[in-house]
Amino acid sequence: MRLDLSLRQLEAFVQVADSGSFRRAAARLGQAQPVLSRLIGQAEQTLGARLFDRDTRRVEITPAGRELLPLAQRLLRDFDDTLGDFGAFMAGRSGRVSMVVLPSVSVAWVPRAMAAFARTHPQVNFALAEAPADTLLALLEAGRADFGISVRPAPQQRLHYRHLQDDPFVLVCRRDDPLAARAAVPWSVFGTRDCIKSAAHSSIRQVTDAVFLRQRTPPSPVLEYPSVAAAGALVAAGLGITALPVLALQLVDMRELVAVPLVRPAMARPIGIVTRIGRSLSPATQAFMASLQAAPAGAPDAP
């Protein structure tokens, strides 16, 4: 049998039992005594049993009341605890943040941003995945993550972009390459040297292709690298030179390599927060995104 007692009725019962007085219980609850009496009467009617024996001089809890009291106290505690947990969630102090980011971003500064946020939001859990730009944006469109950190999506995608920073491009060559001594080099240098290009799905390729299309002497790539780490290894082996954004250098073993700024034109990869239009985000996710926007990571100095 289900007994439909309301929280107000349970609270009224517990207060009367605790204080031993309808008058004192009404004062504690900030209610008129007739209202409190009505709540107790409704509870007794629902239960089919008296909870208190009362006359003009005393209030005494009945056996049914003594049986109900610990149950009512536990229910009220559980309710308060649950509301407290929900309050922490709504305040952004607890919850889960799910994000998918570019590989370079996942190494260069997202871990530090997560650690800083965790110090002030220790009850927030993170789920971090990394993917190249095309896959990342597809995952966001499919609702597989709360948000991403990536390049600007195409206009036809149902995604919203909030800019965080520009990620400038540099030329990567061996330390014994004559280009390594230059303060800066133009993009046209790729038309005169063996060029190693990124895979087609990479956000790097979008920028380099746009620049190479405008060159009088477009490069003829000798290789297409499958990953940024592989690009560094191919350059170190003497197979050519490549162009990388500065954040991606965190994925490269630079001990035998040098990064030189690229100019004419100076190009950068836009990096920002990407969300799916119409997707509701948890308060914790919104708080973490706000922390990223308030203090976006600056690009590290090129080695």
RAFENMO-V257802 format. One record per pair of residues at least 24 apart in sequence whose ideal C-beta (glycine too) atoms are under 7 Angstrom apart, sorted by the first residue. I is the first residue (numbers start at 1). J is the second residue. If there is no record, write none. Layout:
# RAFENMO-V257802
[[I/J] [I/J]]
This chain:
# RAFENMO-V257802
[[3/46] [3/47] [4/46] [5/43] [5/46] [7/79] [8/39] [9/39] [9/42] [9/43] [10/72] [10/75] [10/76] [11/76] [12/36] [12/39] [12/40] [13/40] [13/43] [13/51] [13/72] [14/69] [14/72] [14/73] [14/76] [16/40] [16/52] [16/59] [17/61] [17/65] [17/69] [20/59] [21/59] [22/59] [88/123] [89/283] [90/283] [91/283] [92/121] [92/283] [92/284] [92/286] [92/287] [93/121] [93/123] [94/123] [94/124] [94/284] [95/124] [95/282] [95/283] [95/284] [96/125] [96/127] [97/124] [97/126] [97/146] [97/284] [97/285] [97/288] [98/127] [98/145] [98/146] [99/128] [99/145] [99/146] [99/147] [99/148] [99/149] [100/129] [100/130] [100/131] [100/136] [100/139] [100/140] [100/145] [100/148] [101/130] [101/148] [101/149] [102/130] [102/133] [102/136] [102/149] [102/150] [102/203] [103/130] [103/228] [103/251] [104/228] [104/245] [104/247] [104/248] [104/250] [104/251] [105/149] [105/247] [105/271] [106/130] [107/250] [107/251] [108/247] [108/250] [108/297] [108/300] [109/297] [110/149] [113/291] [113/292] [113/297] [117/288] [117/291] [121/284] [121/287] [124/284] [132/201] [132/202] [132/203] [133/202] [133/203] [134/201] [135/201] [137/274] [140/274] [140/276] [141/276] [143/276] [143/279] [146/281] [146/285] [147/273] [147/274] [147/275] [147/285] [147/289] [148/274] [149/271] [149/273] [150/203] [150/274] [151/203] [151/206] [151/269] [151/270] [151/271] [152/270] [152/272] [153/274] [158/276] [158/277] [159/274] [159/275] [159/276] [159/277] [160/275] [160/277] [161/272] [161/274] [162/272] [162/273] [162/293] [163/270] [163/272] [164/271] [164/272] [164/273] [164/292] [164/293] [164/296] [165/271] [165/296] [165/297] [165/299] [166/268] [166/270] [167/245] [167/246] [167/247] [167/268] [167/269] [167/271] [167/299] [168/245] [168/246] [168/266] [168/268] [168/299] [169/207] [169/243] [169/244] [169/245] [169/262] [169/267] [169/268] [170/244] [170/246] [170/259] [170/260] [170/261] [170/262] [170/302] [171/241] [171/243] [171/260] [171/262] [172/232] [172/235] [172/241] [172/242] [172/244] [172/257] [172/259] [173/235] [173/241] [173/257] [173/258] [173/260] [174/235] [174/236] [174/238] [174/256] [174/257] [175/256] [175/257] [175/258] [179/260] [180/258] [180/260] [182/260] [184/260] [184/261] [184/263] [185/260] [185/262] [186/263] [186/264] [187/211] [187/215] [187/262] [187/264] [187/265] [188/215] [188/217] [190/219] [191/215] [191/217] [191/218] [191/219] [193/240] [193/241] [194/222] [194/239] [194/240] [195/219] [195/221] [195/222] [195/240] [195/241] [196/221] [196/222] [196/223] [196/225] [196/231] [196/234] [196/235] [196/239] [196/240] [196/241] [196/242] [197/221] [197/224] [198/225] [199/224] [199/225] [199/226] [203/269] [204/244] [204/245] [204/248] [207/267] [207/269] [208/243] [211/265] [211/267] [228/252] [232/257] [245/269] [246/299] [246/300] [246/302] [247/299] [249/302] [249/303] [254/303] [259/302] [259/303]]
